[in-house]
């Protein structure tokens, strides 16, 4: 099971709406989850989503213990709900998400 509740810095990245111009990221050590505003297109993940709700999900990716996973996410209350390609699910509080800074 992936650790998806991150206890890092606090940033209310989307207090009102999940619309943003850049990716959001949550980190814990070397592990991270990156949320995009792009529509989720992973057929493997979409096959795990309840029919009729796929249009609510956006693309995401995660790096856990050196392994990359594709995921889809949507806002549920004040948290991002994720479904991963391997069937795992998780929640990240919006307060744990930060805008990805450009170099």
C-alpha positions in Angstrom: 0.0 0.0 0.0 1.4 3.4 -1.0 1.8 6.0 1.7 -0.4 8.8 0.3 -1.0 10.9 3.3 1.9 13.3 3.3 3.0 15.1 6.5 5.2 17.7 4.8 4.6 21.5 4.4 1.2 23.1 4.6 -0.1 25.0 1.6 -3.8 25.4 0.8 -3.3 24.9 -2.9 -6.9 24.6 -3.9 -9.1 25.9 -1.2 -12.0 26.6 -3.5 -11.6 24.9 -6.9 -9.2 22.3 -8.4 -8.3 24.6 -11.3 -4.7 25.5 -11.5 -2.1 26.6 -14.1 0.7 24.3 -13.1 1.1 20.9 -11.5 0.7 20.4 -7.8 3.0 18.1 -5.8 3.0 16.5 -2.4 6.3 15.0 -1.2 7.5 12.9 1.6 11.2 12.1 1.4 12.0 10.7 -2.0 8.3 9.8 -2.6 6.0 12.2 -4.4 2.6 12.5 -6.0 2.2 15.0 -8.9 -1.3 16.2 -9.9 -2.1 17.7 -13.3 -5.2 19.6 -14.5 -5.1 17.5 -17.7 -7.8 14.9 -18.3 -7.0 11.4 -17.1 -6.2 9.2 -20.2 -4.8 6.1 -18.6 -7.0 3.3 -19.8 -5.8 1.0 -17.1 -6.8 3.5 -14.3 -10.0 4.5 -16.1 -11.1 0.9 -16.2 -11.0 0.9 -12.4 -13.2 4.0 -12.1 -17.0 3.9 -11.5 -18.8 4.3 -14.9 -20.1 7.8 -15.5 -17.4 9.5 -13.3 -14.4 9.3 -15.6 -14.8 12.9 -16.8 -14.3 14.1 -13.2 -10.8 12.6 -13.0 -7.5 14.3 -13.9 -4.0 12.8 -14.7 -1.5 12.2 -11.9 1.7 10.3 -11.4 3.5 9.1 -8.4 7.0 8.0 -7.4 7.1 5.5 -4.5 10.3 3.7 -3.5 11.9 4.4 -6.8 8.9 3.1 -8.9 6.7 5.3 -11.0 2.9 4.8 -11.1 0.2 6.4 -13.2 -2.9 7.6 -11.5 -6.1 9.6 -11.8 -7.4 12.0 -9.3 -10.4 14.2 -8.4 -11.3 16.5 -5.5 -13.5 15.1 -2.8 -14.1 17.8 -0.2 -10.8 19.3 0.8 -8.7 16.3 -0.5 -7.5 14.8 -3.7 -8.8 11.2 -4.1 -6.4 9.1 -6.2 -6.8 5.7 -8.0 -3.5 4.1 -9.1 -2.9 1.8 -12.1 -2.2 -1.1 -9.7 -5.6 -0.6 -8.0 -4.4 1.1 -4.9 -6.4 4.2 -3.8 -5.4 7.1 -1.6 -6.3 10.5 -0.3 -4.0 13.6 0.0 -5.4 16.6 1.9 -5.3 19.7 -0.2 -3.3 21.4 2.5 -0.4 19.0 1.6 -0.3 20.0 -2.1 2.1 22.7 -3.3 2.6 24.3 -6.7 5.5 22.7 -8.5 8.2 25.4 -8.8 10.0 25.9 -12.1 13.7 25.8 -12.1 
